[in-house]
Amino acid sequence: MIENQIKGDDKITIFDVANYIIKTNKSKITNMKLQKLVYYTYAKYLVENNQPIFKEPIEAWLHGPVFPHLYNEFKHYTYNPFLTELKKEKKNI
């Protein structure tokens, strides 16, 4: 799990989590699916550690929770799947 692979006390960003999900996913992923997987990771970590894995606002949209900053990075794909990692990854998780 991601929480077992965090190295050091560095702050994890939403982009670190998204890149981890993209790298470990064996199939293409859409922006909507990425949003949901990042949200589930966020929620699981929050419940197990009593603190958020990253600090990023969450909004309730029609089809579920969305992290607007992350959404904007992938919105140009519209509904098309992608395999591309973000260049913003800073941590090795």
C-alpha positions as CSV (number, residue, x, y, z in Angstrom):
1,M,0.0,0.0,0.0
2,I,1.1,3.6,-0.6
3,E,1.3,4.4,3.1
4,N,3.8,1.6,3.6
5,Q,6.0,3.0,0.7
6,I,6.4,6.6,1.8
7,K,10.0,7.2,2.4
8,G,11.1,9.7,5.1
9,D,9.0,12.4,6.6
10,D,8.6,14.5,3.4
11,K,5.2,15.9,2.7
12,I,3.3,13.9,0.0
13,T,1.5,15.9,-2.6
14,I,-1.6,14.9,-4.5
15,F,0.6,14.6,-7.6
16,D,2.8,12.0,-5.8
17,V,-0.3,9.9,-5.1
18,A,-1.6,10.3,-8.6
19,N,1.7,9.3,-10.2
20,Y,1.9,6.3,-7.9
21,I,-1.6,5.2,-9.0
22,I,-0.8,5.7,-12.7
23,K,2.5,3.8,-12.4
24,T,1.0,0.9,-10.6
25,N,-2.2,0.6,-12.6
26,K,-1.9,-2.0,-15.3
27,S,-4.5,-0.5,-17.6
28,K,-5.2,3.0,-18.9
29,I,-7.0,5.3,-16.6
30,T,-9.4,8.2,-17.1
31,N,-9.4,11.5,-15.2
32,M,-12.6,10.4,-13.4
33,K,-11.2,7.1,-12.3
34,L,-8.0,8.8,-11.1
35,Q,-10.1,11.2,-9.1
36,K,-11.9,8.3,-7.4
37,L,-8.8,6.3,-6.7
38,V,-7.0,9.3,-5.3
39,Y,-10.0,10.0,-3.1
40,Y,-10.1,6.4,-1.8
41,T,-6.4,6.6,-1.0
42,Y,-7.0,9.9,0.8
43,A,-9.9,8.5,2.8
44,K,-8.1,5.3,3.7
45,Y,-5.0,7.1,4.9
46,L,-7.1,9.6,6.9
47,V,-9.0,6.8,8.7
48,E,-5.9,4.8,9.4
49,N,-3.6,7.6,10.4
50,N,-6.0,10.3,11.7
51,Q,-4.4,12.9,9.4
52,P,-4.6,13.5,5.7
53,I,-1.9,12.1,3.4
54,F,-1.8,15.5,1.5
55,K,-3.5,18.9,1.8
56,E,-5.7,19.6,-1.1
57,P,-9.3,20.9,-1.3
58,I,-12.0,18.3,-2.3
59,E,-15.2,19.4,-4.0
60,A,-18.4,17.4,-4.4
61,W,-19.2,17.3,-8.1
62,L,-22.1,15.5,-9.9
63,H,-20.2,12.2,-10.4
64,G,-18.3,12.2,-7.1
65,P,-15.5,13.8,-5.2
66,V,-13.0,15.9,-7.2
67,F,-9.7,17.5,-6.4
68,P,-9.8,20.5,-8.7
69,H,-6.1,21.0,-8.9
70,L,-5.5,17.4,-10.1
71,Y,-8.6,17.5,-12.4
72,N,-7.2,20.6,-14.2
73,E,-3.9,18.8,-14.9
74,F,-5.7,16.0,-16.8
75,K,-8.8,17.8,-18.1
76,H,-7.4,18.0,-21.7
77,Y,-7.9,14.2,-21.9
78,T,-11.6,14.8,-21.5
79,Y,-13.0,11.2,-21.2
80,N,-10.1,9.5,-22.9
81,P,-7.9,7.2,-20.9
82,F,-4.2,7.9,-20.5
83,L,-1.0,6.4,-19.1
84,T,1.0,9.6,-18.7
85,E,2.6,10.4,-15.4
86,L,2.7,14.0,-14.2
87,K,6.1,15.7,-14.3
88,K,5.4,17.2,-10.8
89,E,6.3,14.0,-9.0
90,K,8.9,14.9,-6.3
91,K,8.8,11.9,-3.9
92,N,9.7,8.3,-4.4
93,I,6.7,6.5,-2.9
